[in-house]
Amino acid sequence: MRRRSGGPIAAFEMRGSVRHLIGHQGAVGHAKGGEAEASAHDGLTARAREVLQLLAEGKSNKEVASILGISTRTAQTHRAEIMHKLKLNSLSDLVRYAIRNGLIRP
C-alpha cells in the first residue's frame, strides 16, 4: 500500500484537529463508521495510530518495530492495546476496521 504524502497519520491528525475546532458537532463523518467507533479511534495515541496504520497495511510486528524504531515486544504490546481499546478480536477485524474508517484502501 502506498502511504499518503502527508505520512501514515496525517489523516488522523487532521480529523482530530477539525473535530476539536468544531466542538465535536459531528460535521466530520467516517465512511460507514458509527460514533462509537469514532470515539474509540480518536482515543488512540499518535503512536498507536501509527501502529494501527502499519498493521492494517499488512506489516508484521517485526516490520512495525523496525519502521518505528521500537522493539518487537513494544510493537506487540501496542497491537494488543489497540485491539483491546477498539474491541477487536483478530488481525482481520483490525483490517476491516481500518478499511471502514478510511485508514487504508481495500
GULO-238702 format. One record per residue: residue number from 1; residue in three letters; x, y, z of N, C-alpha, C in turn. Coordinates in Angstrom, 3 decimals, m for minus. Layout:
REM residues N
+-----+-----+----------+----------+----------+----------+----------+----------+----------+----------+----------+
|   i |  aa |      n.x |      n.y |      n.z |     ca.x |     ca.y |     ca.z |      c.x |      c.y |      c.z |
+-----+-----+----------+----------+----------+----------+----------+----------+----------+----------+----------+
| NUM | Ala |        X |        Y |        Z |        X |        Y |        Z |        X |        Y |        Z |
...
+-----+-----+----------+----------+----------+----------+----------+----------+----------+----------+----------+
This chain:
REM residues 106
+-----+-----+----------+----------+----------+----------+----------+----------+----------+----------+----------+
|   i |  aa |      n.x |      n.y |      n.z |     ca.x |     ca.y |     ca.z |      c.x |      c.y |      c.z |
+-----+-----+----------+----------+----------+----------+----------+----------+----------+----------+----------+
|   1 | Met |    0.821 |   m1.183 |    0.000 |    0.000 |    0.000 |    0.000 |    0.866 |    1.249 |    0.000 |
|   2 | Arg |    0.454 |    2.216 |   m0.731 |    1.161 |    3.494 |   m0.710 |    0.645 |    4.336 |    0.443 |
|   3 | Arg |    1.544 |    5.049 |    1.050 |    1.149 |    5.962 |    2.117 |    0.781 |    7.294 |    1.506 |
|   4 | Arg |   m0.086 |    7.996 |    2.187 |   m0.422 |    9.344 |    1.743 |    0.817 |   10.212 |    1.853 |
|   5 | Ser |    0.899 |   11.210 |    1.038 |    2.094 |   12.052 |    1.018 |    2.340 |   12.729 |    2.352 |
|   6 | Gly |    1.300 |   12.927 |    3.154 |    1.459 |   13.562 |    4.453 |    1.935 |   12.611 |    5.528 |
|   7 | Gly |    2.129 |   11.350 |    5.234 |    2.582 |   10.381 |    6.218 |    1.433 |    9.510 |    6.684 |
|   8 | Pro |    1.753 |    8.472 |    7.440 |    0.736 |    7.491 |    7.797 |   m0.321 |    7.994 |    8.770 |
|   9 | Ile |   m0.068 |    9.071 |    9.493 |   m1.078 |    9.515 |   10.450 |   m1.637 |   10.895 |   10.135 |
|  10 | Ala |   m1.341 |   11.437 |    8.992 |   m1.797 |   12.771 |    8.642 |   m3.322 |   12.879 |    8.688 |
|  11 | Ala |   m4.034 |   11.879 |    8.157 |   m5.494 |   11.926 |    8.155 |   m6.039 |   11.915 |    9.574 |
|  12 | Phe |   m5.430 |   11.122 |   10.455 |   m5.860 |   11.073 |   11.846 |   m5.716 |   12.444 |   12.491 |
|  13 | Glu |   m4.547 |   13.035 |   12.301 |   m4.271 |   14.323 |   12.920 |   m5.225 |   15.388 |   12.410 |
|  14 | Met |   m5.468 |   15.396 |   11.111 |   m6.366 |   16.380 |   10.524 |   m7.778 |   16.193 |   11.059 |
|  15 | Arg |   m8.257 |   14.968 |   11.100 |   m9.604 |   14.691 |   11.577 |   m9.742 |   15.127 |   13.026 |
|  16 | Gly |   m8.745 |   14.818 |   13.846 |   m8.794 |   15.212 |   15.252 |   m8.787 |   16.715 |   15.421 |
|  17 | Ser |   m7.988 |   17.403 |   14.636 |   m7.924 |   18.861 |   14.715 |   m9.243 |   19.500 |   14.298 |
|  18 | Val |   m9.828 |   18.992 |   13.215 |  m11.093 |   19.537 |   12.742 |  m12.185 |   19.306 |   13.779 |
|  19 | Arg |  m12.237 |   18.108 |   14.346 |  m13.251 |   17.829 |   15.369 |  m13.091 |   18.752 |   16.573 |
|  20 | His |  m11.849 |   18.978 |   16.950 |  m11.596 |   19.865 |   18.076 |  m12.091 |   21.281 |   17.765 |
|  21 | Leu |  m11.808 |   21.755 |   16.563 |  m12.193 |   23.107 |   16.181 |  m13.697 |   23.297 |   16.094 |
|  22 | Ile |  m14.420 |   22.270 |   15.652 |  m15.866 |   22.411 |   15.514 |  m16.618 |   21.952 |   16.754 |
|  23 | Gly |  m15.884 |   21.567 |   17.773 |  m16.533 |   21.202 |   19.029 |  m17.245 |   19.878 |   19.012 |
|  24 | His |  m16.736 |   18.925 |   18.235 |  m17.315 |   17.567 |   18.195 |  m18.795 |   17.578 |   17.822 |
|  25 | Gln |  m19.173 |   18.427 |   16.888 |  m20.574 |   18.522 |   16.492 |  m20.954 |   17.538 |   15.404 |
|  26 | Gly |  m20.042 |   16.665 |   15.054 |  m20.370 |   15.612 |   14.095 |  m20.282 |   16.029 |   12.638 |
|  27 | Ala |  m19.685 |   17.164 |   12.333 |  m19.592 |   17.601 |   10.947 |  m18.594 |   16.769 |   10.147 |
|  28 | Val |  m17.694 |   16.090 |   10.834 |  m16.728 |   15.242 |   10.146 |  m17.186 |   13.805 |   10.306 |
|  29 | Gly |  m17.528 |   13.140 |    9.205 |  m18.045 |   11.782 |    9.282 |  m16.995 |   10.744 |    8.936 |
|  30 | His |  m17.337 |    9.513 |    9.198 |  m16.484 |    8.375 |    8.855 |  m17.231 |    7.542 |    7.831 |
|  31 | Ala |  m16.503 |    6.973 |    6.905 |  m17.114 |    6.094 |    5.924 |  m17.643 |    4.854 |    6.625 |
|  32 | Lys |  m18.955 |    4.716 |    6.679 |  m19.635 |    3.576 |    7.280 |  m19.295 |    3.383 |    8.754 |
|  33 | Gly |  m18.723 |    4.349 |    9.407 |  m18.366 |    4.208 |   10.816 |  m19.378 |    4.898 |   11.696 |
|  34 | Gly |  m19.628 |    4.338 |   12.868 |  m20.540 |    4.945 |   13.809 |  m19.795 |    5.801 |   14.802 |
|  35 | Glu |  m20.523 |    6.520 |   15.620 |  m19.895 |    7.376 |   16.615 |  m19.113 |    6.575 |   17.647 |
|  36 | Ala |  m19.572 |    5.366 |   17.982 |  m18.836 |    4.553 |   18.950 |  m17.444 |    4.229 |   18.413 |
|  37 | Glu |  m17.377 |    3.895 |   17.128 |  m16.081 |    3.613 |   16.522 |  m15.234 |    4.878 |   16.460 |
|  38 | Ala |  m15.848 |    5.997 |   16.110 |  m15.090 |    7.242 |   16.005 |  m14.490 |    7.603 |   17.356 |
|  39 | Ser |  m15.236 |    7.434 |   18.413 |  m14.739 |    7.762 |   19.743 |  m13.568 |    6.868 |   20.120 |
|  40 | Ala |  m13.690 |    5.580 |   19.881 |  m12.603 |    4.650 |   20.205 |  m11.367 |    4.971 |   19.372 |
|  41 | His |  m11.586 |    5.231 |   18.124 |  m10.498 |    5.533 |   17.198 |   m9.786 |    6.825 |   17.607 |
|  42 | Asp |  m10.539 |    7.835 |   17.961 |   m9.956 |    9.109 |   18.362 |   m9.234 |    9.003 |   19.696 |
|  43 | Gly |   m9.555 |    7.987 |   20.486 |   m8.931 |    7.802 |   21.789 |   m7.546 |    7.179 |   21.735 |
|  44 | Leu |   m7.104 |    6.785 |   20.549 |   m5.779 |    6.185 |   20.413 |   m4.701 |    7.269 |   20.404 |
|  45 | Thr |   m3.546 |    6.925 |   20.933 |   m2.412 |    7.845 |   20.892 |   m1.880 |    7.931 |   19.462 |
|  46 | Ala |   m1.066 |    8.933 |   19.204 |   m0.476 |    9.082 |   17.874 |    0.344 |    7.837 |   17.513 |
|  47 | Arg |    1.091 |    7.302 |   18.479 |    1.904 |    6.109 |   18.221 |    1.011 |    4.913 |   17.924 |
|  48 | Ala |   m0.073 |    4.765 |   18.678 |   m0.997 |    3.654 |   18.437 |   m1.607 |    3.771 |   17.048 |
|  49 | Arg |   m1.908 |    4.990 |   16.613 |   m2.454 |    5.193 |   15.269 |   m1.427 |    4.819 |   14.199 |
|  50 | Glu |   m0.162 |    5.115 |   14.447 |    0.888 |    4.709 |   13.510 |    0.953 |    3.188 |   13.414 |
|  51 | Val |    0.924 |    2.535 |   14.560 |    0.981 |    1.074 |   14.607 |   m0.245 |    0.481 |   13.900 |
|  52 | Leu |   m1.419 |    1.028 |   14.179 |   m2.654 |    0.580 |   13.543 |   m2.540 |    0.689 |   12.028 |
|  53 | Gln |   m2.065 |    1.816 |   11.542 |   m1.903 |    2.034 |   10.101 |   m0.981 |    0.973 |    9.495 |
|  54 | Leu |    0.166 |    0.755 |   10.119 |    1.135 |   m0.199 |    9.589 |    0.606 |   m1.631 |    9.625 |
|  55 | Leu |   m0.037 |   m2.015 |   10.717 |   m0.608 |   m3.355 |   10.812 |   m1.690 |   m3.556 |    9.757 |
|  56 | Ala |   m2.521 |   m2.535 |    9.574 |   m3.600 |   m2.628 |    8.587 |   m3.049 |   m2.723 |    7.169 |
|  57 | Glu |   m1.856 |   m2.175 |    6.952 |   m1.207 |   m2.267 |    5.645 |   m0.555 |   m3.628 |    5.430 |
|  58 | Gly |   m0.610 |   m4.486 |    6.437 |   m0.092 |   m5.841 |    6.296 |    1.298 |   m6.052 |    6.856 |
|  59 | Lys |    1.809 |   m5.080 |    7.576 |    3.141 |   m5.220 |    8.174 |    3.068 |   m6.156 |    9.379 |
|  60 | Ser |    4.146 |   m6.916 |    9.593 |    4.234 |   m7.790 |   10.766 |    4.680 |   m6.970 |   11.970 |
|  61 | Asn |    4.585 |   m7.568 |   13.159 |    5.065 |   m6.884 |   14.364 |    6.545 |   m6.519 |   14.212 |
|  62 | Lys |    7.322 |   m7.426 |   13.642 |    8.750 |   m7.187 |   13.458 |    8.992 |   m6.019 |   12.498 |
|  63 | Glu |    8.213 |   m5.965 |   11.417 |    8.348 |   m4.865 |   10.455 |    7.923 |   m3.538 |   11.073 |
|  64 | Val |    6.837 |   m3.554 |   11.830 |    6.374 |   m2.341 |   12.521 |    7.468 |   m1.838 |   13.451 |
|  65 | Ala |    8.044 |   m2.752 |   14.205 |    9.105 |   m2.388 |   15.147 |   10.285 |   m1.751 |   14.419 |
|  66 | Ser |   10.678 |   m2.333 |   13.329 |   11.811 |   m1.817 |   12.558 |   11.518 |   m0.429 |   12.002 |
|  67 | Ile |   10.347 |   m0.250 |   11.434 |    9.956 |    1.029 |   10.830 |    9.898 |    2.132 |   11.883 |
|  68 | Leu |    9.352 |    1.816 |   13.059 |    9.164 |    2.827 |   14.103 |   10.332 |    2.937 |   15.073 |
|  69 | Gly |   11.301 |    2.057 |   14.936 |   12.462 |    2.112 |   15.817 |   12.155 |    1.714 |   17.251 |
|  70 | Ile |   11.286 |    0.713 |   17.390 |   10.914 |    0.195 |   18.707 |   11.191 |   m1.302 |   18.728 |
|  71 | Ser |   11.106 |   m1.910 |   19.899 |   11.319 |   m3.357 |   19.980 |   10.092 |   m4.100 |   19.456 |
|  72 | Thr |   10.315 |   m5.334 |   19.065 |    9.196 |   m6.169 |   18.606 |    8.176 |   m6.336 |   19.719 |
|  73 | Arg |    8.659 |   m6.503 |   20.938 |    7.756 |   m6.663 |   22.080 |    6.882 |   m5.415 |   22.274 |
|  74 | Thr |    7.456 |   m4.234 |   22.082 |    6.676 |   m2.994 |   22.208 |    5.625 |   m2.920 |   21.108 |
|  75 | Ala |    5.984 |   m3.339 |   19.900 |    5.017 |   m3.373 |   18.798 |    3.873 |   m4.330 |   19.126 |
|  76 | Gln |    4.200 |   m5.483 |   19.715 |    3.168 |   m6.458 |   20.110 |    2.261 |   m5.868 |   21.187 |
|  77 | Thr |    2.845 |   m5.139 |   22.117 |    2.056 |   m4.516 |   23.182 |    1.121 |   m3.463 |   22.607 |
|  78 | His |    1.620 |   m2.625 |   21.690 |    0.766 |   m1.629 |   21.039 |   m0.393 |   m2.321 |   20.323 |
|  79 | Arg |   m0.082 |   m3.402 |   19.602 |   m1.125 |   m4.134 |   18.871 |   m2.199 |   m4.654 |   19.831 |
|  80 | Ala |   m1.782 |   m5.245 |   20.937 |   m2.737 |   m5.772 |   21.915 |   m3.588 |   m4.660 |   22.512 |
|  81 | Glu |   m2.977 |   m3.531 |   22.830 |   m3.719 |   m2.410 |   23.419 |   m4.710 |   m1.812 |   22.413 |
|  82 | Ile |   m4.304 |   m1.701 |   21.157 |   m5.198 |   m1.195 |   20.112 |   m6.411 |   m2.103 |   19.980 |
|  83 | Met |   m6.136 |   m3.404 |   19.917 |   m7.235 |   m4.356 |   19.747 |   m8.176 |   m4.338 |   20.955 |
|  84 | His |   m7.624 |   m4.166 |   22.138 |   m8.447 |   m4.092 |   23.341 |   m9.305 |   m2.819 |   23.326 |
|  85 | Lys |   m8.686 |   m1.673 |   23.043 |   m9.413 |   m0.397 |   23.046 |  m10.509 |   m0.366 |   21.986 |
|  86 | Leu |  m10.244 |   m0.971 |   20.833 |  m11.221 |   m0.959 |   19.746 |  m12.152 |   m2.164 |   19.786 |
|  87 | Lys |  m11.962 |   m3.029 |   20.784 |  m12.781 |   m4.232 |   20.964 |  m12.740 |   m5.123 |   19.724 |
|  88 | Leu |  m11.521 |   m5.362 |   19.232 |  m11.308 |   m6.216 |   18.075 |  m10.708 |   m7.531 |   18.545 |
|  89 | Asn |  m11.040 |   m8.613 |   17.856 |  m10.604 |   m9.934 |   18.284 |   m9.511 |  m10.559 |   17.429 |
|  90 | Ser |   m9.284 |  m10.012 |   16.246 |   m8.295 |  m10.621 |   15.358 |   m7.684 |   m9.559 |   14.450 |
|  91 | Leu |   m6.621 |   m9.942 |   13.790 |   m5.986 |   m9.030 |   12.845 |   m6.932 |   m8.708 |   11.692 |
|  92 | Ser |   m7.723 |   m9.684 |   11.278 |   m8.677 |   m9.412 |   10.192 |   m9.728 |   m8.396 |   10.632 |
|  93 | Asp |  m10.140 |   m8.434 |   11.906 |  m11.053 |   m7.408 |   12.440 |  m10.389 |   m6.038 |   12.374 |
|  94 | Leu |   m9.096 |   m5.983 |   12.695 |   m8.347 |   m4.731 |   12.664 |   m8.296 |   m4.177 |   11.235 |
|  95 | Val |   m8.064 |   m5.040 |   10.268 |   m8.012 |   m4.603 |    8.871 |   m9.381 |   m4.106 |    8.423 |
|  96 | Arg |  m10.440 |   m4.828 |    8.774 |  m11.799 |   m4.384 |    8.427 |  m12.096 |   m3.023 |    9.052 |
|  97 | Tyr |  m11.703 |   m2.837 |   10.296 |  m11.889 |   m1.560 |   10.988 |  m11.168 |   m0.444 |   10.212 |
|  98 | Ala |   m9.933 |   m0.705 |    9.811 |   m9.138 |    0.294 |    9.095 |   m9.784 |    0.650 |    7.746 |
|  99 | Ile |  m10.309 |   m0.322 |    7.066 |  m10.989 |   m0.068 |    5.777 |  m12.251 |    0.741 |    6.007 |
| 100 | Arg |  m13.082 |    0.325 |    6.965 |  m14.345 |    1.039 |    7.247 |  m14.108 |    2.487 |    7.638 |
| 101 | Asn |  m12.982 |    2.750 |    8.287 |  m12.701 |    4.101 |    8.778 |  m11.748 |    4.882 |    7.879 |
| 102 | Gly |  m11.515 |    4.376 |    6.679 |  m10.742 |    5.093 |    5.686 |   m9.254 |    5.187 |    5.947 |
| 103 | Leu |   m8.716 |    4.283 |    6.776 |   m7.284 |    4.308 |    7.062 |   m6.472 |    3.672 |    5.957 |
| 104 | Ile |   m7.066 |    2.696 |    5.310 |   m6.435 |    2.037 |    4.161 |   m7.490 |    1.805 |    3.100 |
| 105 | Arg |   m7.037 |    1.587 |    1.884 |   m7.959 |    1.271 |    0.790 |   m8.045 |   m0.240 |    0.661 |
| 106 | Pro |   m9.247 |   m0.738 |    0.320 |   m9.403 |   m2.190 |    0.146 |   m8.617 |   m2.728 |   m1.030 |
+-----+-----+----------+----------+----------+----------+----------+----------+----------+----------+----------+
